[in-house]
Amino acid sequence: AVRPADGGKPMAGMRCEVCHAEYSVRIENKLVWSKSRVLSYRSLESGFECMSLVITVVVMCTTPLLVWRASDPRQKARLLENGWLVVITGFSMLALGALTLRKIVHRWFRVQMTPLVVQ
């Protein structure tokens, strides 16, 4: 039976009109590397989104280090009181950034895929 790309239930109505046997057809996604697909609007959008996400995460994770280096000893003592908050925030930003990056890459791959009917 023909199954949708998400692996759900077989599609209804996929039987031969003459003998009423189910078609033995599969739909596979193939990665296509063509200039028109790689330079398409959706592909470039995912690329720029990925680049801006990486830059944002790097800046947000290095900001506490820059603040630490620029502060005097009295300010450093005060920063150490809330150091756990900075560490938790940093790890949260890394985790959210990694999950979002994964989603962007998967979306980019979906744009590059072409469905093919295979027997």
CYANA upper distance limits for C-alpha pairs under 8 A (distance plus 0.5 A):
  1 ALA  CA     10 PRO  CA      6.14
  1 ALA  CA     11 MET  CA      7.75
  1 ALA  CA     14 MET  CA      7.69
  1 ALA  CA     22 GLU  CA      6.65
  1 ALA  CA     23 TYR  CA      6.59
  1 ALA  CA     24 SER  CA      6.28
  1 ALA  CA     25 VAL  CA      7.07
  1 ALA  CA     26 ARG  CA      8.09
  2 VAL  CA     10 PRO  CA      5.77
  2 VAL  CA     11 MET  CA      6.27
  2 VAL  CA     14 MET  CA      7.62
  2 VAL  CA     23 TYR  CA      7.88
  2 VAL  CA     24 SER  CA      7.63
  2 VAL  CA     25 VAL  CA      6.19
  2 VAL  CA     26 ARG  CA      6.07
  2 VAL  CA     27 ILE  CA      7.60
  3 ARG  CA      7 GLY  CA      6.43
  3 ARG  CA      8 GLY  CA      6.75
  3 ARG  CA      9 LYS  CA      6.60
  3 ARG  CA     10 PRO  CA      4.85
  3 ARG  CA     11 MET  CA      6.42
  3 ARG  CA     26 ARG  CA      7.50
  3 ARG  CA     27 ILE  CA      7.80
  4 PRO  CA      8 GLY  CA      6.37
  4 PRO  CA      9 LYS  CA      7.71
  4 PRO  CA     10 PRO  CA      7.27
  4 PRO  CA     11 MET  CA      7.42
  4 PRO  CA     27 ILE  CA      8.00
  5 ALA  CA     27 ILE  CA      7.63
  5 ALA  CA     28 GLU  CA      8.10
  5 ALA  CA     29 ASN  CA      8.49
 14 MET  CA     22 GLU  CA      6.64
 14 MET  CA     23 TYR  CA      6.57
 15 ARG  CA     20 HIS  CA      5.80
 15 ARG  CA     21 ALA  CA      5.89
 15 ARG  CA     22 GLU  CA      4.89
 15 ARG  CA     23 TYR  CA      6.08
 16 CYS  CA     20 HIS  CA      5.15
 16 CYS  CA     21 ALA  CA      5.95
 16 CYS  CA     22 GLU  CA      6.90
 16 CYS  CA     23 TYR  CA      7.15
 24 SER  CA    119 GLN  CA      6.63
 25 VAL  CA    117 VAL  CA      7.16
 25 VAL  CA    118 VAL  CA      6.28
 25 VAL  CA    119 GLN  CA      5.09
 26 ARG  CA    117 VAL  CA      6.27
 26 ARG  CA    118 VAL  CA      5.52
 26 ARG  CA    119 GLN  CA      6.41
 27 ILE  CA    115 PRO  CA      6.77
 27 ILE  CA    116 LEU  CA      5.95
 27 ILE  CA    117 VAL  CA      5.08
 27 ILE  CA    118 VAL  CA      6.38
 28 GLU  CA    115 PRO  CA      6.09
 28 GLU  CA    116 LEU  CA      5.71
 28 GLU  CA    117 VAL  CA      6.95
 28 GLU  CA    118 VAL  CA      7.34
 29 ASN  CA    113 MET  CA      6.18
 29 ASN  CA    114 THR  CA      5.86
 29 ASN  CA    115 PRO  CA      4.90
 29 ASN  CA    116 LEU  CA      6.50
 30 LYS  CA    113 MET  CA      5.79
 30 LYS  CA    114 THR  CA      5.78
 30 LYS  CA    115 PRO  CA      6.86
 30 LYS  CA    116 LEU  CA      7.48
 31 LEU  CA    109 PHE  CA      8.07
 31 LEU  CA    112 GLN  CA      6.29
 31 LEU  CA    113 MET  CA      5.03
 31 LEU  CA    114 THR  CA      6.95
 32 VAL  CA     37 ARG  CA      8.18
 32 VAL  CA    112 GLN  CA      6.28
 32 VAL  CA    113 MET  CA      6.41
 32 VAL  CA    114 THR  CA      7.13
 33 TRP  CA     37 ARG  CA      7.45
 33 TRP  CA     38 VAL  CA      7.30
 33 TRP  CA    112 GLN  CA      7.66
 34 SER  CA     38 VAL  CA      6.67
 35 LYS  CA     39 LEU  CA      6.40
 36 SER  CA     40 SER  CA      6.30
 37 ARG  CA     43 SER  CA      7.48
 37 ARG  CA    111 VAL  CA      8.16
 37 ARG  CA    112 GLN  CA      6.70
 38 VAL  CA     43 SER  CA      6.30
 38 VAL  CA     44 LEU  CA      7.81
 38 VAL  CA    112 GLN  CA      7.63
 39 LEU  CA     43 SER  CA      6.76
 39 LEU  CA     44 LEU  CA      6.57
 40 SER  CA     44 LEU  CA      6.64
 41 TYR  CA     45 GLU  CA      6.46
 42 ARG  CA     46 SER  CA      6.78
 42 ARG  CA    108 TRP  CA      8.23
 42 ARG  CA    111 VAL  CA      7.55
 43 SER  CA     47 GLY  CA      6.85
 43 SER  CA    108 TRP  CA      6.38
 43 SER  CA    111 VAL  CA      7.05
 43 SER  CA    112 GLN  CA      8.15
 44 LEU  CA     48 PHE  CA      6.63
 45 GLU  CA     49 GLU  CA      6.53
 46 SER  CA     50 CYS  CA      6.53
 46 SER  CA    104 ILE  CA      6.66
 46 SER  CA    105 VAL  CA      7.99
 46 SER  CA    107 ARG  CA      7.88
 46 SER  CA    108 TRP  CA      6.36
 47 GLY  CA     51 MET  CA      6.70
 47 GLY  CA    108 TRP  CA      8.28
 48 PHE  CA     52 SER  CA      6.57
 49 GLU  CA     53 LEU  CA      6.59
 49 GLU  CA    104 ILE  CA      8.02
 50 CYS  CA     54 VAL  CA      6.76
 50 CYS  CA    101 LEU  CA      6.84
 50 CYS  CA    104 ILE  CA      7.03
 50 CYS  CA    105 VAL  CA      8.28
 51 MET  CA     55 ILE  CA      6.78
 52 SER  CA     56 THR  CA      6.55
 53 LEU  CA     57 VAL  CA      6.66
 53 LEU  CA     97 GLY  CA      7.48
 53 LEU  CA    101 LEU  CA      7.84
 54 VAL  CA     58 VAL  CA      6.65
 54 VAL  CA     97 GLY  CA      8.03
 55 ILE  CA     59 VAL  CA      6.64
 56 THR  CA     60 MET  CA      6.56
 57 VAL  CA     61 CYS  CA      6.55
 57 VAL  CA     93 MET  CA      7.22
 57 VAL  CA     94 LEU  CA      7.33
 57 VAL  CA     97 GLY  CA      6.92
 58 VAL  CA     62 THR  CA      6.63
 59 VAL  CA     63 THR  CA      6.49
 60 MET  CA     64 PRO  CA      8.21
 60 MET  CA     90 GLY  CA      8.23
 60 MET  CA     93 MET  CA      8.23
 61 CYS  CA     65 LEU  CA      8.28
 61 CYS  CA     90 GLY  CA      6.33
 61 CYS  CA     93 MET  CA      8.07
 61 CYS  CA     94 LEU  CA      8.42
 62 THR  CA     66 LEU  CA      6.85
 63 THR  CA     67 VAL  CA      6.69
 64 PRO  CA     68 TRP  CA      6.57
 64 PRO  CA     86 VAL  CA      7.86
 65 LEU  CA     69 ARG  CA      6.73
 66 LEU  CA     70 ALA  CA      6.72
 67 VAL  CA     71 SER  CA      6.72
 68 TRP  CA     76 LYS  CA      7.10
 68 TRP  CA     79 LEU  CA      8.29
 71 SER  CA     75 GLN  CA      6.23
 71 SER  CA     76 LYS  CA      6.65
 72 ASP  CA     76 LYS  CA      6.68
 73 PRO  CA     77 ALA  CA      6.84
 74 ARG  CA     78 ARG  CA      7.17
 75 GLN  CA     79 LEU  CA      6.65
 76 LYS  CA     80 LEU  CA      6.60
 77 ALA  CA     81 GLU  CA      7.17
 78 ARG  CA     82 ASN  CA      7.75
 79 LEU  CA     83 GLY  CA      6.53
 82 ASN  CA     86 VAL  CA      7.31
 83 GLY  CA     87 VAL  CA      6.79
 84 TRP  CA     88 ILE  CA      6.63
 85 LEU  CA     89 THR  CA      6.52
 86 VAL  CA     90 GLY  CA      6.52
 87 VAL  CA     91 PHE  CA      6.73
 88 ILE  CA     92 SER  CA      6.54
 89 THR  CA     93 MET  CA      6.62
 90 GLY  CA     94 LEU  CA      6.78
 91 PHE  CA     95 ALA  CA      6.60
 92 SER  CA     96 LEU  CA      6.55
 93 MET  CA     97 GLY  CA      6.36
 94 LEU  CA     98 ALA  CA      6.53
 95 ALA  CA     99 LEU  CA      6.72
 96 LEU  CA    100 THR  CA      6.56
 97 GLY  CA    101 LEU  CA      6.44
 98 ALA  CA    102 ARG  CA      6.65
 99 LEU  CA    103 LYS  CA      6.87
100 THR  CA    104 ILE  CA      6.72
101 LEU  CA    105 VAL  CA      6.68
102 ARG  CA    106 HIS  CA      6.71
103 LYS  CA    107 ARG  CA      6.66
104 ILE  CA    108 TRP  CA      6.69
105 VAL  CA    109 PHE  CA      6.75
106 HIS  CA    110 ARG  CA      6.75
107 ARG  CA    111 VAL  CA      6.93
108 TRP  CA    112 GLN  CA      7.00
109 PHE  CA    113 MET  CA      6.77
